[in-house]
Amino acid sequence: MTEKSFMTVEEVAAELRVSKSKAYQIVRELNAEMQKQGYLTVAGRVNATFFIKIYGEFRLSL
């Protein structure tokens, strides 16, 4: 099976154990940061590699 390039809001909410509305906020913030760095983003989804880079330590501590 191939790794997914993007995570949906539902996946972010489940991974971080937050509400869907909080996950939308997180996705928007991560996408804004990626846009500052010159990357194209997809609304409602976040690059999985970037998400792990930012929240990797958090995920390991669950």
Secondary structure by P-SEA (a helix, b strand, c coil): ccccccccaaaaaaaacccaaaaaaaaaaaaaaaaaaccccccccccaaaaaaaaaaaaaac
